[in-house]
Amino acid sequence: MSDMSEFVQDTESVQNTGTVKTTTAVQNNGAVLVHFTLKLEDGSTAESTRTHGKPALFRLGDNSLSDALEQQLLGLTVGDKHAFTLRPEDAFGVENPDLIQYFTPRDFAETGVPDAGTIMLFSSRDGSEMPGVVREVAEESITVDFNHPLAGHSVSFELEILEIDPQQEVVYADIAG
């Protein structure tokens, strides 16, 4: 399809004033400003941009979003509201047992033994930091889970498209993905 025919298909005349309004849809390799609410299987809210009044910026095509999430966004236009559910493998992944690690209390000599449920930053071999959730504290062993906290969960999104304009990404929002 030629660029001109795409332009004609993506625009509409507003009354007979000669004013043209662009109705651009979310496209591959673009960015979109959204308000969203993310809910777990039990209906509880895991995250919502409306809570803080600050929308999120999603970038498509840079591997920051799952393919399934990008497919749900493609074709939506400003003002659209869309609700959908993603399976664990299409959202934050399935739980990986290799990401559950066991430490000794001696490993926490500097920080002190954490309580179960504590989220801590751990240094990886390459020097980067990785969050881990302390799952269990026993006398001889401390279990830490490095899976994403929502791994293994289906999640439901309720989102509203606020803006399709990658030029505004720095001005408006937290970059999500």
Secondary structure, 3 states (H helix, E strand, C coil): CCHHHHHHHCEEEECCCCEEEECCECCCCCEEEEEEEEECCCCCEEEEHHHHCCCEEEECCCCCCCHHHHHHHCCCECCCEEEEEECHHHCCCCCCHHHEEEECHHHHCCCCCCCCCCEEEEECCCCCEEEEEEEEECCCCEEEECCCCCCCCCEEEEEEEEECCHHHHHHHCEEEC
